[in-house]
Amino acid sequence: MPFEIFRLDEAGGTATDALIAEADAVRDIIDTAAAAGERLYIRPVSATGTTAAGASAF
């Protein structure tokens, strides 16, 4: 199952980057973000495959 992961801006909590990742990769992404003190917002990708504009790797 794919998930959309957004990196959140520290000042206002707005999304700065987005990434689509499979479920087996999400734990590593969370651990890396936690170690760096980054905040993430994670949600499942809808069945239609719609993603946020500007989705990319971070």
N, C-alpha and C positions, 0 to 999 in steps of 0.2 A: 504494500500500500504506500503510495507516495504522500509526502508531506511537504507543505510550503513553509519555509522557515524565514522569518524576517529578523534582521538585526535592528534593534531599536536605538534611537538617538538618546543619549543620556539626558540632554536638556529637556526635551519635550516628549520623549517617548514615541516619536514618529519613526516609521520604518525608513531605513537608509539603504538597505540591500535586501534582496530576496533570493532564495535558493530552493530548488525542488530536490528532495532527497528521498530515497527509499527508506523504509522503516528500519532496516538493518544498519543504516548509516547514521540515523538520528542520534543515538546514544553518544557516539564519538563527537558529533557536532556540539551536543549539549555539554559534554565534559570539557571540550576545548574552550567553549564560550565561558563556562563557569570559571575555568582556570585564569582566563583573561579578564574576568569581571564584566563581561558583556551581557546585555539583556536580550532575550530572544522572545519572539511570539511564534508559536508553532500551531499549524492547523492542517487537517487532512485536505488534500487536493480533491475538489469535487469530482463526481462521476463524469461530468462533461469535460473535465480536463482544463477548466478555466483557471488561469493563474493571474497573478498581479502583473500589471504593466511594469516592464523593466526587470523582470526576474532574471537573475544572473547568479554566478557563483561568487561566494565571498570567502 
